[in-house]
Amino acid sequence: MSKILSFLRESNRIKHLLGGFLVALFAFGAIQAVYASIVAASCLEFKDKLWGGKWDWIDWAFTVFGGIVASIIYLF
């Protein structure tokens, strides 16, 4: 359990998940939610790259996964 929590705390992955969910929640549609989370994730990672960091595909995936969760909520 502690390995999972340390993995989620690394690079603020919980915040990426929540941020993707919130961005997609305000998209007001299932397909728009996924699209909005993809755009938000790409913008966040591009910002990190511009500031001297590296593109982190795991952070990107967590942000998009948050959007997918929101789109599933829209489908129900």
C-alpha positions as CSV (number, residue, x, y, z in Angstrom):
1,M,0.0,0.0,0.0
2,S,2.8,2.4,0.8
3,K,4.4,1.8,-2.7
4,I,1.1,2.8,-4.3
5,L,0.8,5.9,-2.2
6,S,4.4,6.9,-2.9
7,F,3.9,6.3,-6.6
8,L,0.8,8.6,-6.5
9,R,2.6,11.3,-4.5
10,E,5.5,11.4,-7.0
11,S,5.2,14.3,-9.4
12,N,1.8,15.3,-8.0
13,R,0.0,12.5,-9.8
14,I,-3.1,12.8,-7.6
15,K,-3.3,16.5,-8.6
16,H,-3.1,15.5,-12.3
17,L,-5.9,13.0,-11.9
18,L,-8.1,15.6,-10.1
19,G,-7.2,18.3,-12.5
20,G,-8.1,16.2,-15.5
21,F,-11.4,15.3,-13.9
22,L,-12.3,18.9,-13.1
23,V,-11.4,20.2,-16.6
24,A,-13.5,17.4,-18.2
25,L,-16.3,18.0,-15.8
26,F,-16.8,21.5,-17.1
27,A,-16.7,20.4,-20.7
28,F,-20.5,19.4,-20.5
29,G,-20.3,16.3,-22.7
30,A,-18.6,12.9,-22.8
31,I,-16.5,13.4,-26.0
32,Q,-15.8,17.0,-25.1
33,A,-14.6,15.8,-21.7
34,V,-12.0,13.5,-23.1
35,Y,-10.9,16.0,-25.6
36,A,-10.6,18.8,-23.0
37,S,-8.5,16.5,-20.7
38,I,-6.2,15.6,-23.6
39,V,-5.6,19.2,-24.4
40,A,-5.1,20.1,-20.7
41,A,-2.7,17.3,-20.2
42,S,-0.7,18.2,-23.3
43,C,-0.5,21.9,-22.2
44,L,0.7,20.9,-18.7
45,E,3.4,18.7,-20.0
46,F,4.5,21.2,-22.7
47,K,4.7,23.8,-20.0
48,D,7.0,21.5,-17.9
49,K,9.2,21.0,-21.0
50,L,9.5,24.7,-21.7
51,W,10.6,25.3,-18.1
52,G,13.4,22.8,-18.4
53,G,11.7,19.7,-17.2
54,K,10.9,16.6,-19.2
55,W,7.7,15.3,-20.8
56,D,6.2,12.8,-18.3
57,W,3.9,10.4,-20.0
58,I,2.6,9.0,-16.7
59,D,1.4,12.4,-15.6
60,W,-0.1,12.9,-19.0
61,A,-2.0,9.6,-18.7
62,F,-3.2,10.4,-15.2
63,T,-4.7,13.7,-16.4
64,V,-6.4,12.0,-19.4
65,F,-7.7,9.2,-17.1
66,G,-9.3,11.8,-14.9
67,G,-11.1,13.1,-18.0
68,I,-12.2,9.6,-18.9
69,V,-13.7,9.1,-15.5
70,A,-15.6,12.4,-15.9
71,S,-16.8,11.3,-19.4
72,I,-18.1,8.0,-17.9
73,I,-20.1,10.0,-15.4
74,Y,-21.6,12.0,-18.3
75,L,-22.7,8.7,-20.0
76,F,-24.7,7.8,-16.9
